[in-house]
Amino acid sequence: LYALQGTLTYTAYQNLDAVTFNGLTQLKVLSTALCCYIVLGKRQSSMQLLSLALLMASTVVFQGSWKDWLERSRSTKIERAEHNKHAAR
């Protein structure tokens, strides 16, 4: 089971950007907590639930802000290229 997980992690690391990979890695913690609750019937303490909520919130905020920054960076590069193209004429 660990060998399969290691292989899949390595494959994901090669094919995903760093932010998405880290977001999915953090999602493993949340899914493990959910499985512990569903399968084992083990409830998390209020501190653990708060920690999981903070982890989820930070993942969502970081994913959104990174993608926005990336889109702005790409659009700025395109605008510069178009400006340089017109300036050369």
LOMARTOR-181814 format. One record per residue: residue number from 1; y, x, z of N, C-alpha, C in turn; residue in one letter. Coordinates in nm, 4 decimals, decimal comma, padded with zeros to 6 digits. Each point is the difference from the previous one (the first is absolute). Example, Ala and Ser with C-alpha at 12.3 -4.5 7.8 and 13.67 -1.06 7.14 Angstrom:
2
+-------+----------+----------+----------+----------+----------+----------+----------+----------+----------+-------+
| sekol |     n_yy |     n_xx |     n_zz |    ca_yy |    ca_xx |    ca_zz |     c_yy |     c_xx |     c_zz | lumgu |
+-------+----------+----------+----------+----------+----------+----------+----------+----------+----------+-------+
|     1 | -00,5690 |  01,3190 |  00,7800 |  00,1190 | -00,0890 |  00,0000 |  00,1200 |  00,0900 |  00,0000 |     A |
|     2 |  00,1050 | -00,0350 | -00,0720 |  00,1190 |  00,0820 |  00,0060 |  00,1090 | -00,0770 |  00,0730 |     S |
+-------+----------+----------+----------+----------+----------+----------+----------+----------+----------+-------+
END
This chain:
89
+-------+----------+----------+----------+----------+----------+----------+----------+----------+----------+-------+
| sekol |     n_yy |     n_xx |     n_zz |    ca_yy |    ca_xx |    ca_zz |     c_yy |     c_xx |     c_zz | lumgu |
+-------+----------+----------+----------+----------+----------+----------+----------+----------+----------+-------+
|     1 | -00,1195 |  00,0828 |  00,0000 |  00,1195 | -00,0828 |  00,0000 |  00,1261 |  00,0874 |  00,0000 |     L |
|     2 | -00,0001 |  00,1069 |  00,0813 |  00,1164 |  00,0887 |  00,0048 |  00,0158 |  00,0779 | -00,1302 |     Y |
|     3 | -00,1108 |  00,0360 | -00,0633 |  00,0072 |  00,0714 | -00,1277 |  00,0618 | -00,0892 | -00,1074 |     A |
|     4 | -00,0381 | -00,1268 | -00,0015 |  00,0574 | -00,0948 | -00,0954 |  00,1493 | -00,0179 |  00,0259 |     L |
|     5 |  00,0361 | -00,0141 |  00,1263 |  00,1414 | -00,0147 |  00,0339 |  00,0790 |  00,1241 | -00,0407 |     Q |
|     6 | -00,0556 |  00,1172 |  00,0234 |  00,0672 |  00,1241 | -00,0374 |  00,0183 |  00,0115 | -00,1500 |     G |
|     7 | -00,1010 | -00,0394 | -00,0753 |  00,0084 |  00,0039 | -00,1458 |  00,1048 | -00,0978 | -00,0511 |     T |
|     8 |  00,0003 | -00,1208 |  00,0543 |  00,0982 | -00,0994 | -00,0423 |  00,1416 |  00,0411 |  00,0393 |     L |
|     9 |  00,0154 |  00,0613 |  00,1168 |  00,1314 |  00,0479 |  00,0433 |  00,0508 |  00,1085 | -00,0932 |     T |
|    10 | -00,0864 |  00,0918 | -00,0363 |  00,0380 |  00,1083 | -00,0907 |  00,0399 | -00,0551 | -00,1365 |     Y |
|    11 | -00,0761 | -00,0968 | -00,0506 |  00,0309 | -00,0616 | -00,1286 |  00,1336 | -00,0744 |  00,0058 |     T |
|    12 |  00,0222 | -00,0726 |  00,1090 |  00,1269 | -00,0716 |  00,0155 |  00,1163 |  00,0979 |  00,0084 |     A |
|    13 | -00,0190 |  00,1108 |  00,0707 |  00,1057 |  00,1002 |  00,0141 |  00,0393 |  00,0585 | -00,1355 |     Y |
|    14 | -00,0968 |  00,0146 | -00,0883 |  00,0274 |  00,0552 | -00,1331 |  00,0705 | -00,0996 | -00,0914 |     Q |
|    15 | -00,0228 | -00,1290 |  00,0201 |  00,0487 | -00,0999 | -00,0943 |  00,1184 | -00,0831 |  00,0478 |     N |
|    16 |  00,0400 |  00,0137 |  00,1259 |  00,1110 | -00,0789 |  00,0521 |  00,1157 |  00,0912 |  00,0380 |     L |
|    17 |  00,1206 | -00,0578 | -00,0005 |  00,1121 |  00,0781 |  00,0486 | -00,0096 |  00,0094 |  00,1529 |     D |
|    18 |  00,0722 |  00,0933 |  00,0573 | -00,0136 |  00,0316 |  00,1430 |  00,0338 | -00,1183 |  00,0901 |     A |
|    19 |  00,1024 | -00,0760 | -00,0341 |  00,0421 | -00,1113 |  00,0848 | -00,1061 | -00,1094 |  00,0020 |     V |
|    20 | -00,0548 | -00,0323 | -00,1147 | -00,1044 | -00,1025 | -00,0063 | -00,1245 |  00,0455 |  00,0744 |     T |
|    21 | -00,0368 |  00,1268 | -00,0168 | -00,1173 |  00,0524 |  00,0698 |  00,0187 | -00,0091 |  00,1510 |     F |
|    22 |  00,1166 |  00,0399 |  00,0497 |  00,0252 | -00,0072 |  00,1444 |  00,0021 | -00,1440 |  00,0498 |     N |
|    23 |  00,0558 | -00,0892 | -00,0803 |  00,0006 | -00,1413 |  00,0379 | -00,1405 | -00,0562 |  00,0119 |     G |
|    24 | -00,0862 |  00,0339 | -00,0946 | -00,1386 | -00,0463 |  00,0058 | -00,0752 |  00,0639 |  00,1165 |     L |
|    25 |  00,0309 |  00,1249 |  00,0292 | -00,0638 |  00,0668 |  00,1132 |  00,0384 | -00,0687 |  00,1310 |     T |
|    26 |  00,1253 | -00,0384 |  00,0132 |  00,0430 | -00,0712 |  00,1207 | -00,0596 | -00,1393 |  00,0062 |     Q |
|    27 | -00,0275 | -00,0569 | -00,1155 | -00,0626 | -00,1318 | -00,0034 | -00,1412 |  00,0037 |  00,0582 |     L |
|    28 | -00,0648 |  00,1174 | -00,0053 | -00,1341 |  00,0131 |  00,0588 |  00,0037 | -00,0290 |  00,1496 |     K |
|    29 |  00,1053 |  00,0433 |  00,0681 |  00,0118 | -00,0239 |  00,1438 |  00,0092 | -00,1499 |  00,0272 |     V |
|    30 |  00,0803 | -00,0693 | -00,0794 |  00,0148 | -00,1438 |  00,0190 | -00,1304 | -00,0748 | -00,0295 |     L |
|    31 | -00,0680 |  00,0397 | -00,1068 | -00,1249 | -00,0684 | -00,0342 | -00,1085 |  00,0285 |  00,1040 |     S |
|    32 |  00,0001 |  00,1196 |  00,0579 | -00,0961 |  00,0318 |  00,1057 |  00,0237 | -00,0865 |  00,1228 |     T |
|    33 |  00,1259 | -00,0177 |  00,0372 |  00,0322 | -00,0853 |  00,1143 | -00,0427 | -00,1441 | -00,0263 |     A |
|    34 |  00,0227 | -00,0469 | -00,1222 | -00,0397 | -00,1360 | -00,0346 | -00,1521 | -00,0158 |  00,0030 |     L |
|    35 | -00,0720 |  00,0988 | -00,0520 | -00,1467 | -00,0059 |  00,0020 | -00,0537 |  00,0040 |  00,1426 |     C |
|    36 |  00,0625 |  00,0801 |  00,0859 | -00,0420 |  00,0038 |  00,1406 |  00,0160 | -00,1373 |  00,0643 |     C |
|    37 |  00,1067 | -00,0684 | -00,0358 |  00,0240 | -00,1329 |  00,0557 | -00,1005 | -00,1009 | -00,0551 |     Y |
|    38 | -00,0224 |  00,0021 | -00,1306 | -00,0878 | -00,1003 | -00,0628 | -00,1472 |  00,0265 |  00,0309 |     I |
|    39 | -00,0445 |  00,1235 | -00,0211 | -00,1423 |  00,0311 |  00,0127 | -00,0419 |  00,0157 |  00,1460 |     V |
|    40 |  00,0771 |  00,0775 |  00,0746 | -00,0387 |  00,0300 |  00,1380 |  00,0592 | -00,0958 |  00,1020 |     L |
|    41 |  00,0984 | -00,0771 | -00,0430 |  00,0654 | -00,0919 |  00,0923 |  00,0869 |  00,0717 |  00,1018 |     G |
|    42 |  00,0379 |  00,1233 | -00,0292 |  00,0808 |  00,0784 |  00,0934 |  00,1475 | -00,0256 | -00,0272 |     K |
|    43 |  00,0708 | -00,0417 |  00,1019 |  00,1424 | -00,0268 | -00,0134 |  00,0794 |  00,1265 |  00,0309 |     R |
|    44 |  00,1114 |  00,0163 | -00,0703 |  00,0878 |  00,1129 |  00,0253 |  00,0988 | -00,0371 |  00,1101 |     Q |
|    45 |  00,0430 |  00,1027 |  00,0728 |  00,0995 | -00,0236 |  00,1048 |  00,1357 | -00,0271 | -00,0652 |     S |
|    46 |  00,0943 | -00,0462 |  00,0790 |  00,1328 | -00,0277 | -00,0552 |  00,0659 |  00,1281 | -00,0514 |     S |
|    47 | -00,0245 |  00,1133 |  00,0654 |  00,0552 |  00,1273 | -00,0464 | -00,0619 |  00,0400 | -00,1343 |     M |
|    48 | -00,1297 | -00,0229 | -00,0146 | -00,0660 |  00,0310 | -00,1269 |  00,0501 | -00,0908 | -00,1119 |     Q |
|    49 |  00,0204 | -00,1275 |  00,0297 |  00,0533 | -00,0922 | -00,1000 |  00,1415 |  00,0384 | -00,0413 |     L |
|    50 |  00,0802 |  00,0428 |  00,0972 |  00,1351 |  00,0459 | -00,0311 | -00,0053 |  00,1241 | -00,0888 |     L |
|    51 | -00,0897 |  00,0910 |  00,0312 | -00,0152 |  00,1215 | -00,0809 | -00,0435 | -00,0338 | -00,1426 |     S |
|    52 | -00,0932 | -00,0932 | -00,0134 | -00,0448 | -00,0415 | -00,1334 |  00,1141 | -00,0667 | -00,0780 |     L |
|    53 |  00,0795 | -00,0799 |  00,0690 |  00,1136 | -00,0660 | -00,0654 |  00,1025 |  00,1032 | -00,0462 |     A |
|    54 |  00,0278 |  00,1002 |  00,0837 |  00,0936 |  00,1058 | -00,0392 | -00,0535 |  00,0812 | -00,1175 |     L |
|    55 | -00,1294 |  00,0268 |  00,0006 | -00,0614 |  00,0727 | -00,1112 |  00,0127 | -00,0799 | -00,1293 |     L |
|    56 | -00,0273 | -00,1284 |  00,0068 |  00,0104 | -00,0862 | -00,1176 |  00,1450 | -00,0065 | -00,0487 |     M |
|    57 |  00,0936 | -00,0173 |  00,0916 |  00,1414 | -00,0087 | -00,0388 |  00,0484 |  00,1300 | -00,0627 |     A |
|    58 | -00,0374 |  00,1130 |  00,0586 |  00,0449 |  00,1284 | -00,0552 | -00,0610 |  00,0244 | -00,1380 |     S |
|    59 | -00,1221 | -00,0417 | -00,0200 | -00,0639 |  00,0149 | -00,1303 |  00,0719 | -00,0831 | -00,1050 |     T |
|    60 |  00,0319 | -00,1240 |  00,0339 |  00,0681 | -00,0886 | -00,0944 |  00,1397 |  00,0523 | -00,0315 |     V |
|    61 |  00,0736 |  00,0418 |  00,1022 |  00,1358 |  00,0502 | -00,0218 | -00,0026 |  00,1272 | -00,0832 |     V |
|    62 | -00,0889 |  00,0916 |  00,0339 | -00,0050 |  00,1265 | -00,0721 | -00,0437 | -00,0206 | -00,1443 |     F |
|    63 | -00,0973 | -00,0871 | -00,0224 | -00,0457 | -00,0268 | -00,1369 |  00,1138 | -00,0571 | -00,0834 |     Q |
|    64 |  00,0718 | -00,0950 |  00,0551 |  00,1091 | -00,0620 | -00,0743 |  00,1139 |  00,0953 | -00,0263 |     G |
|    65 |  00,0402 |  00,0749 |  00,1007 |  00,1140 |  00,0894 | -00,0172 | -00,0342 |  00,1133 | -00,0961 |     S |
|    66 | -00,1215 |  00,0496 |  00,0023 | -00,0393 |  00,1082 | -00,0897 |  00,0003 | -00,0480 | -00,1445 |     W |
|    67 | -00,0541 | -00,1181 | -00,0232 | -00,0059 | -00,0518 | -00,1363 |  00,1401 | -00,0294 | -00,0531 |     K |
|    68 |  00,0884 | -00,0525 |  00,0854 |  00,1383 | -00,0225 | -00,0420 |  00,0666 |  00,1312 | -00,0375 |     D |
|    69 | -00,0199 |  00,1024 |  00,0821 |  00,0593 |  00,1301 | -00,0274 | -00,0538 |  00,0559 | -00,1310 |     W |
|    70 | -00,1293 | -00,0152 | -00,0221 | -00,0615 |  00,0507 | -00,1221 |  00,0559 | -00,0715 | -00,1227 |     L |
|    71 |  00,0150 | -00,1319 |  00,0081 |  00,0558 | -00,0757 | -00,1119 |  00,1441 |  00,0412 | -00,0277 |     E |
|    72 |  00,0810 |  00,0184 |  00,1069 |  00,1379 |  00,0435 | -00,0197 |  00,0051 |  00,1380 | -00,0622 |     R |
|    73 | -00,0898 |  00,0870 |  00,0422 | -00,0044 |  00,1350 | -00,0545 | -00,0352 | -00,0029 | -00,1484 |     S |
|    74 | -00,0951 | -00,0815 | -00,0367 | -00,0404 | -00,0107 | -00,1404 |  00,1125 | -00,0570 | -00,0854 |     R |
|    75 |  00,0652 | -00,1057 |  00,0500 |  00,1077 | -00,0613 | -00,0784 |  00,1179 |  00,0957 | -00,0142 |     S |
|    76 |  00,0275 |  00,0806 |  00,1022 |  00,1074 |  00,0986 | -00,0082 | -00,0324 |  00,1055 | -00,1048 |     T |
|    77 | -00,1244 |  00,0442 | -00,0053 | -00,0403 |  00,0989 | -00,1000 |  00,0131 | -00,0566 | -00,1411 |     K |
|    78 | -00,0381 | -00,1251 | -00,0175 |  00,0100 | -00,0637 | -00,1317 |  00,1469 | -00,0130 | -00,0398 |     I |
|    79 |  00,0842 | -00,0421 |  00,0957 |  00,1428 | -00,0130 | -00,0298 |  00,0607 |  00,1351 | -00,0361 |     E |
|    80 | -00,0373 |  00,1056 |  00,0701 |  00,0514 |  00,1333 | -00,0315 | -00,0439 |  00,0447 | -00,1385 |     R |
|    81 | -00,1253 | -00,0266 | -00,0333 | -00,0502 |  00,0393 | -00,1313 |  00,0746 | -00,0742 | -00,1107 |     A |
|    82 |  00,0258 | -00,1288 |  00,0197 |  00,0741 | -00,0769 | -00,0992 |  00,1442 |  00,0493 | -00,0107 |     E |
|    83 |  00,0607 |  00,0320 |  00,1141 |  00,1366 |  00,0503 |  00,0002 |  00,0072 |  00,1342 | -00,0740 |     H |
|    84 | -00,0937 |  00,0873 |  00,0278 | -00,0026 |  00,1300 | -00,0676 | -00,0247 | -00,0153 | -00,1497 |     N |
|    85 | -00,0815 | -00,0969 | -00,0365 | -00,0305 | -00,0262 | -00,1411 |  00,1260 | -00,0444 | -00,0736 |     K |
|    86 |  00,0776 | -00,0906 |  00,0634 |  00,1234 | -00,0482 | -00,0615 |  00,1097 |  00,1075 |  00,0009 |     H |
|    87 |  00,0011 |  00,0828 |  00,1024 |  00,1020 |  00,1044 |  00,0099 | -00,0224 |  00,1091 | -00,1050 |     A |
|    88 | -00,1245 |  00,0200 | -00,0398 | -00,0318 |  00,1036 | -00,0989 |  00,0422 | -00,0407 | -00,1403 |     A |
|    89 |  00,0213 | -00,1286 | -00,0234 |  00,0359 | -00,0475 | -00,1344 |  00,1396 |  00,0297 | -00,0318 |     R |
+-------+----------+----------+----------+----------+----------+----------+----------+----------+----------+-------+
END
